[in-house]
Amino acid sequence: MSFTVLIPARLASTRLPNKPLADIGGAPMVVRVAQRAMRSAATRTVVATDSAEVIEKCAAFGVEAVLTRADHPSGSDRLAEACSVLGLADDNIVVNVQGDEPFIDPALINAVAHLISERPDCVMSTAAHSIDELAEFLNPNVVKVVLDVQNTALYFSRSPIPAARDFAGQTWWKNGQEGSKLPKPLRHIGIYAYRVGFLRHFPSLPQAPLEQLESLEQLRVLWHGHRIAVHVAEEAPGSGVDTPEDLERARKLFQSGTPAAGSALAAV
């Protein structure tokens, strides 16, 4: 199996302006993400950006990058253009690694790439991990996913799903509780693998009403009758960076070289 990692990076961000270029340990964040991705089994890691400055910064650190249009409505559209720029064939596999995940686990990248290669019935693969705390389960900023017996996504939601009717307000999935034999709630991890042919097709699909209600782009895939395979990871991924507070935490973790930052990251 061979695959390409694509990292979308746009400078416009309401909560953290110029986020891809934010310094973490002497290198831009998008470069830190690419360096982690380059530790995976990917044959190629490429940043797809709308900024000449990002191209220049990536080149300074030996990271391949391509320039895409600035008017793309979503990261998927940007990656579809990058596939054409790179001349990738429709049956090639690409993994979309978000440009604000400087602690992404290379093993997780490998897992979603392997999963899509093993699931011809699915057009995409993604990942999830078990939720531990009730507050996380109830938090609308935490996207949940429910699966079928083959670990194919049934639905993604910001609401607490599955709704355990008889265990409202309880951590019913904890060991020793009455509902502990039921499926644990899962938090969706925002990493995706696609076959290039579907990635090119995806932007042409009309937006789905559920996608607009939940503000979750992956619901467009399910709405139009396609299937998404889900890798259930044993551990939560490293922290993403969305706010100035997240950035400061990421810088401290990187400097400390703690396991939360990933010991490999400090050595990059």
DAURDA-V448204 format. One line per field, one symbol per residue. ss: DSSP state (2 for helix, 1 for strand, 0 for the rest). phi: phi as a letter, one per 30 degrees, with the letter a starting at -180 (. if undefined). psi: psi as a letter, one per 40 degrees, with the letter a starting at -180 (. if undefined). Layout:
BEGIN
ss->???
phi->???
psi->???
END
This chain:
BEGIN
ss->0001111110000000002220110011222222222000000111111002222222220001111000000022222222222200000011110000000002222222222222000001111111000222220000011110000111111000000022200000000000000000011111111112222222000000222222000022222000011111100000000002222222222222000000222220
phi->.baccccdbbddaddbeheecedbijbdeddddddddddddddabbdcbcbdddedddddcicdbbcbddcddaddddddddddddidddcdcbcdcddccdcededdeddddddddcbddccbbbbabdcccddddddddcdcbcbcdchcdcacadddbdddedbeibddddejdecdddeddbcdcdbbcbdeeddddeddddecedddddhbddddddeciccbdbdcddbdddddbcbeddddddddddddideddjddddcd
psi->hiihhhhhhidhhddgifddehhhfeiidddddddddeeaeiehhhhhiehdddddddddefhhiihiieeheidddddddddddefhideihihhhiefgefhhddddddddddddegeeieiiaiiiihdiddddeheehhiiiiadefhhdiiieihiihgdefheigeeiheideeeihiihhhhghiiiiddddddddehiiidddddefhdedddddeeiihihhhidiiiihihdidddddddddddddfiddehdddde.
END
